[in-house]
Amino acid sequence: MKITVEKGVLLNGIQTVQTIISSKSALPILSNILIEAHQKELRLTATDLDIGISCVIPVETADVGAITVPAKRFNDIVRELPGEDVNINTKKNNLINIETNSCQFKIMGLAQEEFPKLPDFKDKEVVKIGQSALKEMLQLTSFAVSVDETRYILNGILFRIHKNTVTLVATDGKRLAVVERKINQSMEKEIYIIVLYNFSFN
């Protein structure tokens, strides 16, 4: 793998996916980010086995490939780099070379085969909601999510999707929060799903 990417773009991608990485994971691979270089894009993926996040950023790709890199160390290195293009390439034995015109770092990664595979949703129905709209809807409902682990079903937010409307509902048995927004597509099939809410994101 050999790529060139703008520092700010790479740092934003790293910080997007590493929010779910736990420093206390029993599996070392879960402390890593999977980076996959394709033509003109880099996919970064992280998971804690319950939640998975993928982010795609634009890059210049000389050689495609994939490897996993320690998330915290990768973030710390990129954050301290000067504000210029970053060159990343992999060597034998999972060695990763990170360099700019003025500095160079070498860190050890792990093979991509060790990273848990996330489910592929390409053939599933897709609902697109604007990021700012979804964030607002979560903020307006998450306060009512129950923290009582004995009432597991109330530890999440109910999503109802029908026609061109998305409705979010949360309750802890005493409070009830409901918010509804229109989307720019129509779903004839009525969909209900409960998404467990992770309070570490607050």
N, C-alpha and C positions, 0 to 999 in steps of 0.2 A: 504494500500500500504506500502511495506517495501522493500527498495533497498539499495545496496551498490555500489558506483561508484567512480572512480578515480577523484580527484578534477580537474585536468587539462582538462580531457575529458568533464566533466560537465560544466565547465566554458566556454569552446569553444562552446558547444551546446547552452548555454544560449545566448552568444554574437552573435551567428549566427541568432537566431530567433528574438531577441529583437530590431534589427535594424529598424523594421517597426512600433514599438510601440510608440505612441504619448503620451506625458505627459498631453496633453490638451484634451484628449478624453472625451466626455460627458457621455460615458458609462463606469463605473468602471471596468467591466469585460474585456474591451479591453486593460487595463493596466496590465493584467495578462498573464502569459504563462500557457497553458494547458500541464500538464505532465501526461503521461499515461505509466504505468509500465506493460510490457508484459514479457514473459519468455525471459530472457537474453538481453532485450533491453528496452530502455526508449525513447518514442517519445515526443519531445517538439514541441509545435505549438503556433504560434502567428498570429494575424490578425488585420488589421485596417478596415475591411469590404470591402476594395478594393483589398488588397493584402494579401495573406496568405503564411506563411513559415512553413514547418515542417522539423525537423531534428531528426534522429535516432542515438542514441549512445549506446554502449555496457554497460550493468550493470549486477550485480548479483541480482536476484530477489527472495526474500523470499515470498512476497505476492504481487499479481497483484492488480492493482487499478488505479484510476485517480483522479486528483484534479487540480485546478488552483491556481497559486501562483503569488503574486505581482512581476512583472518583475524586477523593479529597486532594490527593497529590496533584492530579491533573488540573483541577480547578485552581489550586494554589500557584502552580507554575504559570499557567496562562494568565491569571490575574496580575502577576508581577511582571509580565513581559512588557516591553515598550510597545506603544500603540502603532504597530505596523503588521504587515502580513506574517503569518506563522506557517512554517513548513513542517509537516509531520510525515515521517516515513518509518516503516518497520524493517527491522533486520532479522537475522536468524535468532532462534531461541526466544522469540517474543520480546525482543528488545525494541523499544520505541524511541526514536530520535525526534526531539522537539527543538526547533531552532528559528532564530530570526537573523537579521544581518549582524546583530551585535552580541548575541548570546546563544548558548546551546545547552540542552538538558537531555539526559538519557534516563529512562525509567523502564522497569520491567512490567510487562503485561501478562495476561493469561490468554490461552488459545480461545478463539470464539466458540469452539465446540463445547466448552465447559459451561457456556452461558445458557440459562433456561430459555427455551423457545416460547415466545409470546404467541397467542392465538392469532390466526390470520382471518381478518374480517372482510377481505376483498369481495367476497361473493354475497355478503349480507346487505340488508337494507341500511342505508345511511341517512341520518338526519343531521343537517348542518345548522348549528346555532352560533351566532356571533360570540366571540370570546367575552367581550365586555357585557353582553346581555346575559350570558350564562353566569358570569361572575356575580352580577347584580342579583340574579334570581337565587343563587346559593346564599348570598349574604342576607337576603330577605327571609329565608326559610331556615337556615342552619341553626339559628338560636333556639329553635323549638325542638331540635332533635334530642331524644332521650339519651342520657348517659348511664342509664340503668342497664347493666349487662344481662340481667335476668329477663328483660323484655327486648330481646335481640332484634325483633322485627321493627322496633321503634328507633333503632340506632342508625337509621338511614333516612334518605329522602326519597319519596315516591315520585317517579317521573311518569306522567301520562302524556302520550303523544297521539293526537288524532287530527286528521285533516291538516290544517295549517296552524295548529295550536299546540304549544307545549305548556303543561301545567306541572308545577312542583308543589308537593305537600309534605309537611313535616309536623310531627306532634310528639309530645312526651306524656300524653294522657291528660295534661292540664292545659297546655297551650296548643294552639293550632295555627300554623302559618301556611298560607296558600298564595301562590303568585302564578300569573298566566301571561304568556307572551305569544305573539304571532311569529311564524317563520315563513321564509320565502319558498316553501314547497308544500305539497299536500300528500298526506299519508292516509290512504283509504282504510288500511288496517289499524285498529286501535291497539296501542302498545302500552303496557304497564310494566314498570321495572323499579325495584328498590335499589338505590345505590347507597352502600354503607358510607357514612360520613367519617372521615379521619380528622380528629380534632387537632392533630399536630400541624395541620395546614393553616390553622387560624392565625 
